[in-house]
Structures are given as C-alpha cells and as structure tokens.
Amino acid sequence: MQVPANATRFLRLPLLGALAAMLLVAGCSSPKEGAPTPVVDVEAATVARGSVTPRVESDAVLSPVAQAAIEPKITAPVKKFYVQRGSKVKAGQLVAVLENKDLQGAALESQGSYTAAQAAYQTATKTQIPEAYQQAELNVAQTKADLDLNQDIYDSRKRLFAQGAIAGRELDTSHAALVQAQAAYDAAKKRFQGMQAIGRQAAVTGAEGQLQSAKGRYLSAKASLAYSEIRTPIAGVVTDRPLYAGETAAAGSPIVTVMDTSALLTKTHIAEAQAQMLKAGGDASITIPGLAEPVHGKISLISPALDPGSTTVEVWVRIPNPKGTFKPGTPVHVAMDAPAIGNVLIVPASALLKDSNGNETVMAIGSGGVAHRTVVKTGVADTSNVQILSGLSAGQQVVTTGVFALDDGTKVRVVSAPEMEKESGTAGADQ
C-alpha cells in the first residue's frame, strides 16, 4: 500500500521525539566508573624560608618642609611691597615696608636723649665724682692740721698754767678750740670714708642708671621703627600676599606667606603597632596623581608619643623637590618600608585566599597532585610575599595561579608560566 507523502512527514515526528529523549537520558546518566579524573593545570610555588619587607600604607597630603605666615607687630598702612606671589626669597630678605615717619621721628628723638645721657655719664664719672672725692680728701687733711695745731696750743698753755704763768681762762679757751677742731676733723674723716665706701660707687651707679634708661628708650624706639620693615625668616617661595600697597596691615594678621618647597613632607597617622615596625631614615614611596612612577622618599620623623585624640602615631616622610615639581596640598598615597625580617616561612601573596568565615587559606598540593584547601596564619607582608606563621611547612607547594577556580580535592598539574600562557592562548584561539 502506498503511503501519502504528508503521512510520511507525520510519522517522522514521533521518531525524532523518541531519539531526543534517548539522548537526554544518556546525557543525564553518571559517567562510567573508572573514567579518568580531569586534571587542572596551575602554577605553584614552594614554601621556603626567606625575608619579607613589611609595608605600611596610608593616604596623606603634601606639605612644605617649612612655612612662615609673616605678621606685622604694628598696625600701619603698607608703604611698599617688594615681592609678588611666586617670588623666590632668601632668609632675611625685605618683603614689605609700612608707613613709619612717626616712628622715625621718635627714634631720632630717643637717639638724641641717649647721646646726651652718654655725655652726662662721662662728665659725672670723669669730672664731678673725682672732684668731690678730692675735695673730701682735702678737707680731712685740713681739719687734721687744724686739730694738731690746737692740740699743741692746748698742751703749751697747760704747762704755762701749771707754772702760774697764765690765767685759767686762757687754758679754757684753748681747750674749747681743741674740741671744735676735733669735731671738724671727725666729720671730715667720716664724710671721706663714706665716699670711699659707698658715696663714690652710688654716684657712679646713679649715672649709669640714667644712661641705661636713655639707652632703653632709644632701643625701644629703634625696635618700633624696625617693625615697620617686614622681612622673611625663611627662604622659599611667596605663596600668598592678600594686601596691596596703601591698604592697612593689622598687627597679628599675615600679609605675606612664604613656603620652603625645596622638600615636601607627607604627615600620616598610623596605628601604634605599625609605627613600631618603622625606623627613621627608612625608605618610602609616594604615589602622586599624574605620575606614572612613585617618588622615592625617606622617613624623617616618627612621633615619640601617641596623638591624644586618635591614639595614633604621626609619621613624616620627606621627598626632595628642588625644581618645585610637586605642589603642597596634593593628595598622595604613601607606602613606607619597615626593616626586612629574615629567616621566616614565606609564600607569594597571590597564593592567599579567604574563606566564607574570613580565614586565610591556600591550596596546598599534596600527594598525587591533589590540592587541598589549608587554613594558615599569616604575619607581615610586602608587595610580593607573605609570612606564614602556621599551617604550612618548608618544602610544600601551594597554587599561585588559577587558585580561585579550584575546589578542594582537585587534581592539578604544575606547569611553568610560559606553558600556562601558551595554553591560555590556545584556548582563546579555539573559541
């Protein structure tokens, strides 16, 4: 019997469905026992003893090595500026002058008073005081001579009175004259002794006091005049000058800011445990936006005390900037190297993973080339290696490349980096 053509088409549909069901069952069935286990190619490293250089990283902002916000000590209009923003200045250089005519007059008047006081001091110490001393000494000599004369007269009249040659009245008169002469001598002698001990020195001290007082007023006026001349205490570059000539500069408000940018500092705050690993003079690298390579620097300061507010330690890193290439205020990333720690177990940093519990793990290759997830305890680390405190021993192998895709118990084959790249390239070409 002949089958119509359209009937043949309907007969084919059940056959195709049955074939598809058979293929699906075959695909879902388990592989046969004894089938070869798939092997994954990986790169590996051997756990060995070596050295690791810990790194401490932090963000910071570039700061000048020195800065001076120059403030006048007097309030006066600005007479003239000698610098602009961007001007390079030397230490002690004159940068501005304030109006100072009144101060010049006061200084000149004080100088005149000081000169007059100097002349008075010279006159007092070299003329007046010596003359008074000589006069006192002469009075002592004169009164002594008068005393001696009256003593001789009294003694002579006393003998004559005893002989009955003169009356008692004359003896009394000579005795009274002797007493007066003695009193005059004692007074002159006391005055001279006082001048020797105190009077002369007191006169000199008084003259010196007047001279010093005049000198103090002169120096004060001179200092006030000097305050009108604004000089920079440091060398550097003028970064700010908010006023113009003619405007009034207020005492205590900066009129010129100078920064020394020949070197720059990064000031970071890190934990105490990290700071204890660092040493002053250690190497550091600073990553600056816009530069392809980090800039080399040195640790210049590690604060000896914790910051009371944050309980962190401030660390300074200094970088040279002789051409002014880098600008203060630029945000940077700082990486500071601590002294290397030697003779410790290390593995490449690429071998580390973290499990769901936050534990650090590696895929350690055991017997038969089977990789097992192993929990490890790590110590310090640098950009390449990590210290292993426990969990591994020297001589073991750990997976370094392809570790993320491995399950525990996966069989692996260790290949070299060129072979790994070749296989990756071949797989890409096949796709």
C-alpha positions as CSV (number, residue, x, y, z in Angstrom):
1,M,0.0,0.0,0.0
2,Q,1.3,3.4,-1.0
3,V,1.7,5.9,1.9
4,P,0.9,9.5,1.1
5,A,3.8,12.0,1.2
6,N,2.2,14.1,4.0
7,A,1.7,11.0,6.1
8,T,5.4,10.2,6.0
9,R,6.1,13.7,7.4
10,F,3.8,12.9,10.4
11,L,5.5,9.6,11.0
12,R,8.9,11.2,11.3
13,L,7.9,13.5,14.2
14,P,7.4,10.6,16.8
15,L,10.7,9.1,15.8
16,L,12.6,12.4,16.3
17,G,11.0,12.9,19.7
18,A,12.0,9.4,20.8
19,L,15.5,10.0,19.7
20,A,15.8,13.2,21.6
21,A,14.5,11.6,24.8
22,M,17.1,8.9,24.5
23,L,19.9,11.4,24.1
24,L,18.7,13.4,27.1
25,V,18.7,10.3,29.3
26,A,22.2,9.4,28.1
27,G,23.4,12.9,28.9
28,C,22.0,12.9,32.5
29,S,23.4,9.5,33.3
30,S,26.5,9.2,35.5
31,P,29.9,8.6,33.9
32,K,31.1,5.1,33.9
33,E,33.2,4.0,36.8
34,G,36.9,4.1,36.1
35,A,36.7,7.2,33.8
36,P,39.8,9.5,34.1
37,T,39.6,12.3,36.6
38,P,40.1,15.8,35.0
39,V,43.5,17.4,35.8
40,V,43.8,21.2,36.0
41,D,47.0,23.0,35.0
42,V,48.2,25.5,37.6
43,E,51.3,27.4,38.6
44,A,52.8,26.8,42.0
45,A,55.4,28.0,44.4
46,T,57.4,26.2,47.1
47,V,57.1,27.3,50.7
48,A,60.6,28.3,51.7
49,R,62.5,30.4,54.2
50,G,63.4,33.9,53.1
51,S,63.0,37.6,54.1
52,V,60.0,39.8,53.9
53,T,60.0,43.6,54.0
54,P,56.7,44.8,55.6
55,R,55.0,47.9,54.1
56,V,52.8,50.4,55.9
57,E,50.5,52.3,53.6
58,S,48.4,55.4,54.2
59,D,46.9,58.4,52.4
60,A,48.3,61.9,53.0
61,V,48.7,65.4,51.7
62,L,51.9,67.0,50.6
63,S,53.1,69.8,53.0
64,P,56.0,72.3,52.7
65,V,59.1,71.5,54.8
66,A,58.8,75.0,56.3
67,Q,56.2,77.8,56.2
68,A,56.1,81.3,57.6
69,A,52.9,83.4,57.7
70,I,54.6,86.8,58.3
71,E,52.6,89.1,60.6
72,P,53.5,92.7,61.4
73,K,53.7,93.7,65.1
74,I,52.3,97.1,64.5
75,T,49.2,98.4,62.6
76,A,50.0,100.7,59.8
77,P,49.4,101.2,56.0
78,V,51.6,99.3,53.6
79,K,54.1,101.7,52.0
80,K,55.5,99.3,49.5
81,F,55.7,95.6,48.6
82,Y,58.9,94.1,47.2
83,V,57.5,90.7,46.3
84,Q,54.6,89.2,44.4
85,R,53.1,85.7,44.5
86,G,55.6,83.2,43.2
87,S,58.6,85.4,44.1
88,K,61.6,83.4,45.4
89,V,63.0,85.0,48.5
90,K,66.0,84.4,50.8
91,A,66.0,84.3,54.6
92,G,66.1,87.9,56.0
93,Q,65.0,89.5,52.7
94,L,62.9,92.6,52.9
95,V,59.4,91.9,51.5
96,A,57.4,95.0,52.6
97,V,57.7,98.3,54.3
98,L,54.9,100.0,56.4
99,E,54.4,103.8,56.8
100,N,56.9,104.8,59.5
101,K,57.5,108.6,59.5
102,D,56.2,108.9,63.1
103,L,58.4,106.1,64.2
104,Q,61.4,107.6,62.5
105,G,60.8,110.9,64.5
106,A,60.5,109.0,67.8
107,A,63.7,107.1,67.1
108,L,65.6,110.2,66.3
109,E,64.4,112.0,69.5
110,S,65.4,109.0,71.6
111,Q,68.8,108.8,70.0
112,G,69.4,112.5,70.9
113,S,68.4,111.8,74.6
114,Y,70.7,108.8,74.6
115,T,73.6,110.8,73.3
116,A,73.1,113.5,75.9
117,A,72.9,110.8,78.6
118,Q,76.2,109.4,77.4
119,A,77.9,112.9,77.7
120,A,76.4,113.4,81.2
121,Y,77.8,110.0,82.3
122,Q,81.2,110.9,81.1
123,T,81.1,114.2,82.9
124,A,79.9,112.6,86.1
125,T,82.3,109.7,86.2
126,K,85.4,111.6,84.9
127,T,85.0,115.1,86.4
128,Q,82.3,115.6,89.1
129,I,82.8,112.5,91.1
130,P,86.7,112.7,91.1
131,E,86.5,116.4,92.2
132,A,84.1,115.7,95.0
133,Y,86.4,112.8,96.2
134,Q,89.4,115.1,96.1
135,Q,87.6,117.8,98.0
136,A,86.6,115.4,100.7
137,E,90.2,114.1,101.0
138,L,91.5,117.7,101.2
139,N,89.0,118.6,104.0
140,V,90.3,115.6,106.0
141,A,93.9,116.9,105.6
142,Q,93.0,120.5,106.6
143,T,90.9,119.6,109.6
144,K,93.7,117.2,110.8
145,A,96.3,120.0,110.5
146,D,94.0,122.4,112.4
147,L,93.5,119.7,115.1
148,D,97.2,119.2,115.5
149,L,97.8,122.9,115.9
150,N,95.1,123.3,118.5
151,Q,96.5,120.3,120.3
152,D,99.9,121.9,120.5
153,I,98.5,125.2,121.8
154,Y,96.4,123.5,124.4
155,D,99.4,121.4,125.6
156,S,101.6,124.6,125.8
157,R,99.1,126.6,127.8
158,K,98.5,123.7,130.1
159,R,102.2,123.7,131.0
160,L,102.2,127.5,131.4
161,F,99.1,127.3,133.6
162,A,100.8,124.8,135.8
163,Q,103.7,127.2,136.3
164,G,101.3,130.0,137.1
165,A,102.4,132.0,134.0
166,I,98.8,132.3,132.5
167,A,95.3,132.5,133.8
168,G,92.9,129.6,133.8
169,R,90.7,131.5,131.3
170,E,93.3,131.2,128.5
171,L,93.6,127.4,129.2
172,D,89.8,127.0,128.9
173,T,89.7,129.0,125.6
174,S,92.4,126.7,124.1
175,H,90.6,123.6,125.2
176,A,87.4,124.8,123.6
177,A,89.2,125.4,120.3
178,L,90.8,121.9,120.5
179,V,87.3,120.3,121.0
180,Q,86.0,122.2,117.9
181,A,88.9,121.2,115.8
182,Q,88.5,117.5,116.8
183,A,84.8,117.6,115.8
184,A,85.6,119.2,112.5
185,Y,88.2,116.5,111.8
186,D,85.9,113.7,112.8
187,A,83.2,115.0,110.5
188,A,85.5,115.4,107.5
189,K,87.0,112.0,108.1
190,K,83.6,110.3,108.3
191,R,82.5,112.0,105.1
192,F,85.6,110.9,103.3
193,Q,85.3,107.3,104.5
194,G,81.6,107.2,103.5
195,M,82.6,108.4,100.0
196,Q,85.2,105.8,99.8
197,A,82.9,103.0,100.8
198,I,79.5,104.0,99.3
199,G,79.2,107.5,98.0
200,R,81.5,107.2,95.0
201,Q,80.0,103.9,93.9
202,A,76.5,105.3,94.4
203,A,77.2,108.3,92.3
204,V,78.6,106.1,89.6
205,T,75.6,103.7,89.8
206,G,73.2,106.6,89.6
207,A,75.0,108.0,86.5
208,E,74.9,104.5,84.9
209,G,71.2,104.1,85.7
210,Q,70.4,107.4,83.9
211,L,72.4,106.3,80.9
212,Q,70.8,102.8,80.7
213,S,67.3,104.4,80.9
214,A,68.1,106.7,78.0
215,K,69.5,103.7,76.1
216,G,66.4,101.6,76.7
217,R,64.1,104.3,75.4
218,Y,66.3,104.6,72.3
219,L,66.4,100.9,71.6
220,S,62.6,100.7,72.1
221,A,62.1,103.4,69.5
222,K,64.6,101.8,67.2
223,A,62.8,98.4,67.5
224,S,59.4,100.0,66.7
225,L,61.0,101.5,63.6
226,A,62.4,98.1,62.6
227,Y,58.9,96.6,63.0
228,S,57.8,98.6,60.0
229,E,60.2,96.7,57.8
230,I,58.8,93.2,57.1
231,R,61.4,90.5,56.5
232,T,61.0,86.8,55.8
233,P,62.6,84.5,58.4
234,I,63.0,81.6,55.9
235,A,64.0,81.1,52.3
236,G,61.3,79.9,49.9
237,V,58.5,81.0,47.6
238,V,55.8,83.6,48.3
239,T,52.5,81.7,48.1
240,D,50.1,84.4,49.4
241,R,50.0,88.3,49.6
242,P,46.5,89.3,50.4
243,L,47.0,93.1,50.6
244,Y,48.1,95.9,48.1
245,A,50.2,98.9,48.8
246,G,48.2,101.6,50.6
247,E,46.0,99.1,52.5
248,T,46.3,98.9,56.2
249,A,48.1,95.9,57.6
250,A,46.7,94.9,61.0
251,A,49.0,93.6,63.7
252,G,48.7,89.8,64.0
253,S,47.3,89.3,60.5
254,P,49.5,87.7,57.9
255,I,50.5,90.0,55.0
256,V,52.9,87.6,53.3
257,T,53.1,83.8,53.4
258,V,56.4,82.1,52.4
259,M,56.8,78.3,51.9
260,D,60.0,76.4,51.6
261,T,59.2,73.8,48.9
262,S,62.7,72.6,48.3
263,A,61.5,69.5,50.0
264,L,58.0,68.3,50.9
265,L,56.5,66.3,53.7
266,T,53.7,63.8,54.0
267,K,52.3,63.6,57.5
268,T,50.3,60.5,58.2
269,H,48.7,58.9,61.3
270,I,49.1,55.2,61.7
271,A,48.4,52.6,64.3
272,E,51.0,52.1,67.1
273,A,51.7,48.5,66.1
274,Q,52.5,49.6,62.5
275,A,54.7,52.5,63.7
276,Q,56.8,50.2,65.9
277,M,57.9,48.4,62.7
278,L,59.2,51.6,61.1
279,K,62.5,53.3,61.6
280,A,63.6,56.9,60.9
281,G,65.6,57.0,57.7
282,G,63.7,54.1,56.2
283,D,62.6,54.1,52.6
284,A,59.2,55.1,51.4
285,S,57.5,55.6,48.0
286,I,54.9,58.2,47.3
287,T,52.3,57.8,44.6
288,I,51.4,61.2,43.2
289,P,48.4,61.7,40.8
290,G,49.6,62.3,37.2
291,L,53.0,60.5,37.7
292,A,53.5,57.0,36.2
293,E,56.1,56.0,38.8
294,P,56.2,56.5,42.6
295,V,58.6,59.1,44.0
296,H,61.2,57.9,46.5
297,G,61.3,59.4,50.0
298,K,62.7,58.9,53.4
299,I,61.0,58.6,56.8
300,S,62.2,61.7,58.6
301,L,60.2,61.6,61.8
302,I,58.3,59.1,63.9
303,S,56.4,60.9,66.8
304,P,57.6,59.7,70.2
305,A,54.1,60.0,71.6
306,L,50.6,59.0,70.6
307,D,48.1,61.6,69.4
308,P,45.8,62.1,72.4
309,G,42.7,62.4,70.2
310,S,43.1,59.4,67.9
311,T,45.7,57.3,69.8
312,T,47.7,57.1,66.5
313,V,51.3,57.9,65.8
314,E,52.3,60.7,63.4
315,V,54.9,59.8,60.8
316,W,56.6,62.2,58.4
317,V,58.1,61.2,55.0
318,R,60.3,63.7,53.3
319,I,60.8,63.9,49.5
320,P,63.2,66.2,47.6
321,N,61.6,68.9,45.4
322,P,64.5,71.1,44.2
323,K,62.7,72.1,41.0
324,G,59.3,72.7,42.6
325,T,57.7,70.0,40.5
326,F,55.4,68.8,43.3
327,K,52.9,71.2,44.9
328,P,51.8,71.4,48.5
329,G,48.3,70.3,49.1
330,T,48.4,67.5,46.6
331,P,46.7,64.3,47.9
332,V,49.1,61.3,47.7
333,H,49.4,57.6,48.8
334,V,52.4,56.7,50.9
335,A,54.0,53.3,51.3
336,M,56.7,53.0,54.0
337,D,59.1,50.1,54.1
338,A,60.0,48.6,57.5
339,P,63.3,46.8,58.1
340,A,63.3,43.4,56.5
341,I,62.5,40.3,58.6
342,G,64.7,37.4,57.6
343,N,64.6,33.6,58.0
344,V,60.8,33.2,58.0
345,L,58.5,31.0,56.0
346,I,57.1,32.9,53.0
347,V,54.7,32.2,50.2
348,P,53.7,34.5,47.3
349,A,50.9,36.9,48.1
350,S,48.9,35.5,45.1
351,A,48.5,32.2,46.9
352,L,46.3,33.5,49.6
353,L,42.5,33.3,49.7
354,K,39.8,33.9,52.3
355,D,37.1,31.5,53.0
356,S,33.5,32.3,54.0
357,N,34.5,32.5,57.6
358,G,37.2,35.1,57.0
359,N,40.1,32.7,57.5
360,E,43.1,33.0,55.3
361,T,43.7,29.8,53.2
362,V,46.0,28.4,50.5
363,M,45.6,25.5,48.1
364,A,48.4,23.2,49.2
365,I,49.4,20.4,46.8
366,G,49.6,17.1,48.5
367,S,50.4,13.5,47.4
368,G,49.2,12.5,44.0
369,G,49.0,16.1,42.9
370,V,45.7,16.7,44.8
371,A,45.2,20.3,46.0
372,H,43.6,20.8,49.4
373,R,42.3,24.0,51.0
374,T,44.5,24.7,54.0
375,V,43.9,27.3,56.7
376,V,47.1,29.3,57.6
377,K,48.1,32.0,60.0
378,T,49.9,34.9,58.4
379,G,52.3,37.5,59.7
380,V,53.7,40.6,58.0
381,A,53.6,41.1,54.2
382,D,55.1,43.1,51.5
383,T,54.2,43.6,47.8
384,S,55.3,40.1,46.8
385,N,55.4,37.7,49.8
386,V,53.5,36.9,53.0
387,Q,55.0,35.5,56.2
388,I,53.4,32.1,57.2
389,L,53.3,31.6,61.0
390,S,51.4,28.3,61.0
391,G,49.6,25.8,58.7
392,L,52.5,25.1,56.3
393,S,56.0,23.8,56.4
394,A,59.0,24.3,54.2
395,G,59.1,22.3,51.0
396,Q,55.3,22.2,50.5
397,Q,53.9,23.5,47.2
398,V,51.0,26.0,47.0
399,V,49.0,27.0,44.0
400,T,49.6,30.6,42.9
401,T,47.8,31.0,39.5
402,G,44.3,29.6,39.0
403,V,43.7,29.2,42.7
404,F,40.3,31.0,42.6
405,A,38.7,28.4,40.3
406,L,39.9,25.3,42.3
407,D,37.7,23.2,44.5
408,D,39.1,21.3,47.5
409,G,40.4,17.9,46.3
410,T,41.0,19.0,42.7
411,K,43.8,17.2,41.0
412,V,46.3,19.6,39.5
413,R,49.4,19.5,37.3
414,V,52.1,22.1,37.9
415,V,53.2,23.9,34.8
416,S,55.5,26.8,34.1
417,A,54.3,30.3,33.4
418,P,55.2,30.1,29.6
419,E,53.2,26.9,29.3
420,M,50.3,28.5,31.2
421,E,50.3,31.4,28.8
422,K,50.6,29.1,25.8
423,E,47.6,27.1,26.9
424,S,45.6,30.2,27.6
425,G,46.4,31.5,24.1
426,T,45.4,28.1,22.5
427,A,42.1,28.1,24.4
428,G,41.4,31.6,23.2
429,A,42.1,30.6,19.6
430,D,39.9,27.5,19.8
431,Q,37.0,29.6,21.0
